[in-house]
Amino acid sequence: MEDYAWIVEYFPQGKPSDPKKEPLVQLVGHQFFTLLEASVLRDITVSVGHKVFIGKDQRKDIEKIKGRISYSELTPSAKENLSGVVKSIVTEREAEYINFLNKAGSISMRVHQLELLPGIGKKNLETILNERDKKPFESFADLKARVHAIPDPTFPFVHRIISELEGKEKHYLFLRPPMHY
């Protein structure tokens, strides 16, 4: 369950298709990247990229969680805002992603988990593995300094997470696989 989420879309007057005209937001969860839709408390102004508390007690911005939504239910604007918001989450949770780099292993005889990240092919994989064997990575800055082929260390994570949200992946590294009924 998510305690915090980031706003990727804001409808101050509600969605045009909704009969009840209440302020709504589309959110992405901070911990599990859960996509949600929620109503905003009256007389509260929120904005895209804003992190809000959505847990059980004393919400300041969110009235109620209306439910989970799928990637396809995000507005085009929300999809456009998603990469910047996911980058903020990855940056805030840097230690977890650096830990993933330091501990990732093989999925099979031919595929390593790190190869599933966009921009990391066989050559970069070898460099990353050699560098982490010398000394575990300490931060994104450390990764960037030691693996020059990755100019933005958040890029592989952000794009992989969005691809998993879209449901395009066979293996899920950072999200729970979608349930198909």
Short mmCIF file of the C-alpha atoms (twelve columns), coordinates in Angstrom:
data_MODEL
# 
_entry.id   MODEL 
# 
loop_
_atom_site.group_PDB 
_atom_site.id 
_atom_site.type_symbol 
_atom_site.label_atom_id 
_atom_site.label_alt_id 
_atom_site.label_comp_id 
_atom_site.label_asym_id 
_atom_site.label_seq_id 
_atom_site.Cartn_x 
_atom_site.Cartn_y 
_atom_site.Cartn_z 
_atom_site.pdbx_PDB_model_num 
ATOM 1   C CA . MET A 1   0.000   0.000   0.000   1 
ATOM 2   C CA . GLU A 2   1.241   3.460   -0.881  1 
ATOM 3   C CA . ASP A 3   1.611   6.227   1.703   1 
ATOM 4   C CA . TYR A 4   2.808   8.880   -0.731  1 
ATOM 5   C CA . ALA A 5   2.143   9.535   -4.392  1 
ATOM 6   C CA . TRP A 6   3.141   12.089  -7.006  1 
ATOM 7   C CA . ILE A 7   0.657   14.017  -9.117  1 
ATOM 8   C CA . VAL A 8   0.970   13.456  -12.873 1 
ATOM 9   C CA . GLU A 9   -2.329  15.107  -13.874 1 
ATOM 10  C CA . TYR A 10  -4.681  17.595  -12.219 1 
ATOM 11  C CA . PHE A 11  -8.299  18.293  -13.187 1 
ATOM 12  C CA . PRO A 12  -9.378  21.351  -11.117 1 
ATOM 13  C CA . GLN A 13  -12.974 21.007  -12.400 1 
ATOM 14  C CA . GLY A 14  -12.970 17.207  -12.691 1 
ATOM 15  C CA . LYS A 15  -12.955 15.227  -15.902 1 
ATOM 16  C CA . PRO A 16  -15.309 16.456  -18.625 1 
ATOM 17  C CA . SER A 17  -16.892 12.980  -18.798 1 
ATOM 18  C CA . ASP A 18  -17.644 12.787  -15.048 1 
ATOM 19  C CA . PRO A 19  -21.121 13.918  -13.947 1 
ATOM 20  C CA . LYS A 20  -19.773 14.898  -10.521 1 
ATOM 21  C CA . LYS A 21  -17.550 17.935  -11.007 1 
ATOM 22  C CA . GLU A 22  -14.969 17.489  -8.277  1 
ATOM 23  C CA . PRO A 23  -11.231 18.231  -8.461  1 
ATOM 24  C CA . LEU A 24  -9.338  15.071  -9.422  1 
ATOM 25  C CA . VAL A 25  -5.735  13.963  -9.775  1 
ATOM 26  C CA . GLN A 26  -3.986  11.071  -11.415 1 
ATOM 27  C CA . LEU A 27  -1.116  9.826   -9.282  1 
ATOM 28  C CA . VAL A 28  1.857   7.490   -9.349  1 
ATOM 29  C CA . GLY A 29  2.754   5.845   -6.044  1 
ATOM 30  C CA . HIS A 30  6.117   6.585   -4.469  1 
ATOM 31  C CA . GLN A 31  6.928   3.038   -3.316  1 
ATOM 32  C CA . PHE A 32  5.311   0.636   -5.806  1 
ATOM 33  C CA . PHE A 33  4.545   2.977   -8.755  1 
ATOM 34  C CA . THR A 34  0.836   2.220   -8.381  1 
ATOM 35  C CA . LEU A 35  -1.264  4.330   -10.743 1 
ATOM 36  C CA . LEU A 36  -4.227  5.881   -8.944  1 
ATOM 37  C CA . GLU A 37  -7.007  8.386   -9.358  1 
ATOM 38  C CA . ALA A 38  -8.087  10.475  -6.372  1 
ATOM 39  C CA . SER A 39  -10.350 13.375  -5.483  1 
ATOM 40  C CA . VAL A 40  -8.760  16.506  -4.079  1 
ATOM 41  C CA . LEU A 41  -10.116 18.295  -1.023  1 
ATOM 42  C CA . ARG A 42  -12.112 21.422  -1.862  1 
ATOM 43  C CA . ASP A 43  -10.235 24.738  -1.645  1 
ATOM 44  C CA . ILE A 44  -6.890  22.953  -2.028  1 
ATOM 45  C CA . THR A 45  -4.659  23.712  -4.984  1 
ATOM 46  C CA . VAL A 46  -2.185  21.064  -6.080  1 
ATOM 47  C CA . SER A 47  0.098   20.861  -9.067  1 
ATOM 48  C CA . VAL A 48  1.756   18.302  -11.293 1 
ATOM 49  C CA . GLY A 49  4.993   16.995  -9.813  1 
ATOM 50  C CA . HIS A 50  3.754   17.627  -6.261  1 
ATOM 51  C CA . LYS A 51  4.215   14.782  -3.737  1 
ATOM 52  C CA . VAL A 52  1.146   14.179  -1.556  1 
ATOM 53  C CA . PHE A 53  0.340   11.989  1.426   1 
ATOM 54  C CA . ILE A 54  -2.299  9.376   0.549   1 
ATOM 55  C CA . GLY A 55  -2.029  7.125   3.616   1 
ATOM 56  C CA . LYS A 56  -4.853  6.424   6.047   1 
ATOM 57  C CA . ASP A 57  -4.488  9.294   8.532   1 
ATOM 58  C CA . GLN A 58  -4.891  13.052  8.141   1 
ATOM 59  C CA . ARG A 59  -4.483  13.718  4.465   1 
ATOM 60  C CA . LYS A 60  -3.920  17.401  3.736   1 
ATOM 61  C CA . ASP A 61  -4.596  17.394  -0.015  1 
ATOM 62  C CA . ILE A 62  -6.409  14.209  -0.996  1 
ATOM 63  C CA . GLU A 63  -10.019 13.543  -0.021  1 
ATOM 64  C CA . LYS A 64  -10.261 9.931   -1.161  1 
ATOM 65  C CA . ILE A 65  -8.620  7.425   -3.439  1 
ATOM 66  C CA . LYS A 66  -11.132 6.613   -6.163  1 
ATOM 67  C CA . GLY A 67  -9.199  3.582   -7.344  1 
ATOM 68  C CA . ARG A 68  -6.358  2.091   -9.286  1 
ATOM 69  C CA . ILE A 69  -6.027  2.905   -12.948 1 
ATOM 70  C CA . SER A 70  -4.030  1.374   -15.761 1 
ATOM 71  C CA . TYR A 71  -1.406  3.104   -17.861 1 
ATOM 72  C CA . SER A 72  -3.890  3.311   -20.745 1 
ATOM 73  C CA . GLU A 73  -6.262  5.331   -18.516 1 
ATOM 74  C CA . LEU A 74  -3.694  8.082   -17.972 1 
ATOM 75  C CA . THR A 75  -4.331  11.219  -19.997 1 
ATOM 76  C CA . PRO A 76  -1.815  12.102  -22.724 1 
ATOM 77  C CA . SER A 77  -0.623  14.929  -20.468 1 
ATOM 78  C CA . ALA A 78  -0.158  12.523  -17.521 1 
ATOM 79  C CA . LYS A 79  1.861   10.173  -19.733 1 
ATOM 80  C CA . GLU A 80  4.010   13.106  -20.773 1 
ATOM 81  C CA . ASN A 81  4.556   14.157  -17.128 1 
ATOM 82  C CA . LEU A 82  5.249   10.608  -15.969 1 
ATOM 83  C CA . SER A 83  8.938   10.445  -16.897 1 
ATOM 84  C CA . GLY A 84  9.784   13.615  -14.948 1 
ATOM 85  C CA . VAL A 85  7.867   12.387  -11.912 1 
ATOM 86  C CA . VAL A 86  9.418   8.896   -12.071 1 
ATOM 87  C CA . LYS A 87  12.845  10.551  -12.341 1 
ATOM 88  C CA . SER A 88  12.059  12.490  -9.131  1 
ATOM 89  C CA . ILE A 89  11.101  9.229   -7.392  1 
ATOM 90  C CA . VAL A 90  14.218  7.406   -8.617  1 
ATOM 91  C CA . THR A 91  16.405  10.322  -7.534  1 
ATOM 92  C CA . GLU A 92  14.771  10.445  -4.089  1 
ATOM 93  C CA . ARG A 93  15.199  6.672   -3.712  1 
ATOM 94  C CA . GLU A 94  18.740  6.676   -5.136  1 
ATOM 95  C CA . ALA A 95  20.160  4.298   -2.506  1 
ATOM 96  C CA . GLU A 96  17.682  1.551   -3.493  1 
ATOM 97  C CA . TYR A 97  18.599  1.763   -7.175  1 
ATOM 98  C CA . ILE A 98  22.324  1.833   -6.448  1 
ATOM 99  C CA . ASN A 99  21.786  -1.243  -4.258  1 
ATOM 100 C CA . PHE A 100 19.998  -2.905  -7.194  1 
ATOM 101 C CA . LEU A 101 23.038  -2.194  -9.417  1 
ATOM 102 C CA . ASN A 102 25.394  -3.594  -6.807  1 
ATOM 103 C CA . LYS A 103 23.394  -6.804  -6.259  1 
ATOM 104 C CA . ALA A 104 21.725  -7.574  -9.610  1 
ATOM 105 C CA . GLY A 105 22.464  -11.022 -10.970 1 
ATOM 106 C CA . SER A 106 21.721  -13.309 -13.872 1 
ATOM 107 C CA . ILE A 107 18.195  -14.231 -14.881 1 
ATOM 108 C CA . SER A 108 19.422  -17.078 -17.075 1 
ATOM 109 C CA . MET A 109 22.660  -18.350 -18.604 1 
ATOM 110 C CA . ARG A 110 22.412  -15.691 -21.301 1 
ATOM 111 C CA . VAL A 111 20.640  -12.752 -19.661 1 
ATOM 112 C CA . HIS A 112 21.680  -10.575 -16.739 1 
ATOM 113 C CA . GLN A 113 19.168  -8.338  -14.921 1 
ATOM 114 C CA . LEU A 114 21.218  -5.252  -15.783 1 
ATOM 115 C CA . GLU A 115 20.861  -5.985  -19.506 1 
ATOM 116 C CA . LEU A 116 17.109  -5.444  -19.113 1 
ATOM 117 C CA . LEU A 117 17.768  -1.771  -18.342 1 
ATOM 118 C CA . PRO A 118 17.648  0.454   -21.462 1 
ATOM 119 C CA . GLY A 119 21.086  1.631   -22.538 1 
ATOM 120 C CA . ILE A 120 22.959  -1.200  -20.844 1 
ATOM 121 C CA . GLY A 121 24.119  -3.731  -23.381 1 
ATOM 122 C CA . LYS A 122 26.875  -6.344  -23.175 1 
ATOM 123 C CA . LYS A 123 29.698  -3.780  -23.220 1 
ATOM 124 C CA . ASN A 124 28.241  -1.558  -20.476 1 
ATOM 125 C CA . LEU A 125 27.267  -4.647  -18.487 1 
ATOM 126 C CA . GLU A 126 30.882  -5.800  -18.475 1 
ATOM 127 C CA . THR A 127 32.107  -2.357  -17.389 1 
ATOM 128 C CA . ILE A 128 29.512  -2.124  -14.595 1 
ATOM 129 C CA . LEU A 129 30.284  -5.625  -13.312 1 
ATOM 130 C CA . ASN A 130 34.048  -4.986  -13.353 1 
ATOM 131 C CA . GLU A 131 33.655  -1.660  -11.542 1 
ATOM 132 C CA . ARG A 132 31.311  -3.017  -8.881  1 
ATOM 133 C CA . ASP A 133 33.728  -5.927  -8.278  1 
ATOM 134 C CA . LYS A 134 36.469  -3.385  -7.525  1 
ATOM 135 C CA . LYS A 135 34.192  -1.405  -5.206  1 
ATOM 136 C CA . PRO A 136 30.391  -1.235  -4.881  1 
ATOM 137 C CA . PHE A 137 28.791  1.897   -6.339  1 
ATOM 138 C CA . GLU A 138 27.929  4.510   -3.717  1 
ATOM 139 C CA . SER A 139 25.729  6.932   -5.685  1 
ATOM 140 C CA . PHE A 140 24.549  7.943   -9.149  1 
ATOM 141 C CA . ALA A 141 27.482  10.392  -9.270  1 
ATOM 142 C CA . ASP A 142 29.884  7.536   -8.501  1 
ATOM 143 C CA . LEU A 143 28.274  5.389   -11.232 1 
ATOM 144 C CA . LYS A 144 28.518  8.244   -13.740 1 
ATOM 145 C CA . ALA A 145 32.186  8.865   -12.882 1 
ATOM 146 C CA . ARG A 146 33.166  5.197   -13.236 1 
ATOM 147 C CA . VAL A 147 30.918  4.153   -16.157 1 
ATOM 148 C CA . HIS A 148 31.300  6.960   -18.682 1 
ATOM 149 C CA . ALA A 149 28.912  5.420   -21.230 1 
ATOM 150 C CA . ILE A 150 25.939  6.259   -18.969 1 
ATOM 151 C CA . PRO A 151 25.607  10.071  -18.984 1 
ATOM 152 C CA . ASP A 152 22.394  10.116  -16.890 1 
ATOM 153 C CA . PRO A 153 22.347  7.235   -14.374 1 
ATOM 154 C CA . THR A 154 18.607  7.688   -13.721 1 
ATOM 155 C CA . PHE A 155 17.729  7.177   -17.414 1 
ATOM 156 C CA . PRO A 156 17.824  3.331   -17.470 1 
ATOM 157 C CA . PHE A 157 15.661  3.089   -14.339 1 
ATOM 158 C CA . VAL A 158 13.107  5.706   -15.414 1 
ATOM 159 C CA . HIS A 159 12.605  4.185   -18.848 1 
ATOM 160 C CA . ARG A 160 12.431  0.638   -17.506 1 
ATOM 161 C CA . ILE A 161 9.832   1.610   -14.872 1 
ATOM 162 C CA . ILE A 162 7.677   3.355   -17.490 1 
ATOM 163 C CA . SER A 163 7.961   0.355   -19.798 1 
ATOM 164 C CA . GLU A 164 6.831   -1.889  -16.928 1 
ATOM 165 C CA . LEU A 165 3.913   0.483   -16.214 1 
ATOM 166 C CA . GLU A 166 2.914   0.179   -19.878 1 
ATOM 167 C CA . GLY A 167 2.878   -3.622  -19.486 1 
ATOM 168 C CA . LYS A 168 5.451   -4.177  -22.233 1 
ATOM 169 C CA . GLU A 169 7.922   -6.343  -20.321 1 
ATOM 170 C CA . LYS A 170 8.350   -10.078 -19.892 1 
ATOM 171 C CA . HIS A 171 10.401  -9.686  -16.690 1 
ATOM 172 C CA . TYR A 172 9.450   -7.152  -14.013 1 
ATOM 173 C CA . LEU A 173 12.313  -5.651  -12.020 1 
ATOM 174 C CA . PHE A 174 10.628  -2.760  -10.189 1 
ATOM 175 C CA . LEU A 175 6.845   -3.321  -10.332 1 
ATOM 176 C CA . ARG A 176 4.496   -6.184  -9.713  1 
ATOM 177 C CA . PRO A 177 3.382   -7.731  -12.999 1 
ATOM 178 C CA . PRO A 178 -0.120  -6.639  -14.031 1 
ATOM 179 C CA . MET A 179 -2.888  -9.104  -13.231 1 
ATOM 180 C CA . HIS A 180 -4.751  -10.376 -16.268 1 
ATOM 181 C CA . TYR A 181 -8.284  -11.617 -15.752 1 
# 
